[in-house]
Each structure stands twice: as C-alpha cells, then as structure tokens.
C-alpha cells in the first residue's frame, strides 16, 4: 500500500517540486497540499495522511504551531523542511519539540541542480518515518522539555538561573519480542566509568533531551554525544541542551578535555574521536562515510582509548551506525545499552545492536537517564 503524503508549503514552486519528486515514487501517493498551517490541520483531519511534509515559515499559521495542533488532534509523523542557518536550526529544534519526527534542509538550488539526490533523500525519509506511524496512533506524543516550560525548576548548577525539570514520561507500552522488554534488563551495576558515549539519529534530539535532563549537575563521568545532524545545527543544539540540562553541554572543539559533568556534542559534518589522555580530536568529515559525525568512529576510538571503562548507549535512529563501534567496545569489556523498541521513533540503530547480541541492557527512554546516574560512581 502506498504511503499517503500531505505537502504543506506556502511556496507554489516548492509544493509542486516536492509533490513531483514524491509522486515519481510508485510507493508514495501525494493525497493533498496546503499553503499554511491552518489548511494543514484541516487537511490532516480530512485526509488522514501517513506523513506530512511541513515548512515552518508560512502565513496564517506557522509550521511549529501547526505541528503542535496536529499532534494534539490527529498525531501524524511530520517531516520538517529547514534552512541551514543558526536560526533555521533553532526553529527546527522547536518543531521537533512540538512533535515533528525528522527534518531535511530546504535548499532550492539542490532541487534544481541535483534532483536525483534530492529525490532519493526525500523518499527515503518519507518511507522511514511512515513506518513510525503506529507509534503515533498508539500513544499520545509527549513534548520534550523546552526553555519556556512552565514547570521549569531551579537547579544547583552555578550561573544558571533556572532549569526545566525532566519531561513527563511517555506512557509505558510493551515492547515486541524483537525489541526486547525493557523490564527484562536488570538494574545496572555501579562502576567507575571513564566515559559515557551516546549515539543517535532520527528522533535523537528529543531523546537526548529526555536522557540528559535527568542527569544531576555532579554527574561523575564525562560524556560524548554523537547525533546525525548538519554542521549548521550542532552548535544551536548544544546551546539548547546546555540551557535545559543541569550538566554542561557544548559543541566539541579540537583539543577539548573530557571532564565529569560535561557533555561534548560532535560537530556536524566532521568526525569526533577521543584519546587516552582525555582529549577530543575533531577531524574532517570523510566523504567515504555516510555519516558525519559517525557513531562507529567515536565508539571505536573510545574502545581503543579506554578499554572496559566505557558505557555506551545507542538511541533511536535509522540504519545501523553504532553497531560496529559497539562490537569493538564489547570486545574490550565495556558496557553497551540500547533503547527499547517501544520508546524509539525509529527502531533501527538500537535494533542493529540488539540483533547482533551486543546489548548488555535494553531500557525504555525515560529510564536511561536514571540508570546512567545509578551506574556511574
């Protein structure tokens, strides 16, 4: 059965081009278009699409407000189009907080000059997030914490006036046999880990917020974060996490030193490695690699540098990035956790780790932060 898509954009040119690209795939059907957020809500209710593509800057009602309303009235996977600017990154992160699943850069030149590449990327994204649709129909979408959250509570972190409390937990759902039941994994054993490494992709920005906002300011281990994200986005994302979390978060720079309570986010378009001295190395993004940053690269360097003293976590995301790095970590005696299927937006990366029998534990998203605090001494 074809994936039904609603295309929302105030630009007639962009609506037509996106519709043409999607319609060229025989397994995708464009069932309607809308020119603003209000029309998007009406069309979503009437047409019940499997996926919605959404612009964020539109008249009458912007894309973020539309996403928030759609998630309340007829939860549907939304793919946002975003500009590759710092402001575009901020707006896209707001949209993900509101309930959007994923995003693509909105680049008119690419649509004109490289249609085959754009077609492949867009259709792959649509198909992948369409498979997450059952999660939207089976449970309400709980928003991640935001800086404007009315439940913001002060913390003990110096020089920060207020920090939001962790987001409310997503209602528990049983995991399938393929995902493994989170309840079957025992409570973690305490250990003096030298590094916590977390890798993620689709659904990762919200997942990372949920995990990291649960960590105390005095979290005893350094952290590295690998999120598949464009170069223009990672600085804004690190700044956002830093405002939300009790620990400190920054975009990693070459020469940064690991220290407890500091999370370093791999910069988009590059590769991040750690060495045995606790220093960060930022390398150019290798064009031969699909992911820049790549979870396997960072996990592999951690395995080489820290042996059995790494706790790695693989969160929601498409593909299998992280599996081979997890294999190296396991060979060195380190621990690997995977997010359970029920709480993933896309159960790809964690599934690859679980199916390869590399996961020491499988936990629901809202349990991971608490377990990290319990495990690290």
Secondary structure, 3 states (H helix, E strand, C coil): CCEEEEEECCCHHHHHHHHHHHHCCCCEEEEEEECCHHHHHHHHHHHCCCEEEECCCCCCCCHHHHHHHHHHHCCCEEEEEECCCHHHHHHHHHHHHHCCCEEEECCHHHHHHCHHHHHHHHHHHHHHHHCCHHHHHHCCCCCCCCCCCCCEECCCCCCCCCEECCCCCCCCCCCCCCCCCHHHCCCCCCECCCEEEEEECCCHHHHHHHHHCCCCCCCCCCEEEEECCCHHHHHHHHHHHHHHCCCEEEECCCCCECCCCEEEECCCCEEEEECCCCEEEEEECCCCCCCCCCHHHHHHHHHHHHCCCEEEEECCECCCCCHHHHHHHHHCCCEEEEECHHHCCCECHHHHHHHCCCCCEEECHHHHHHHHHHHEC
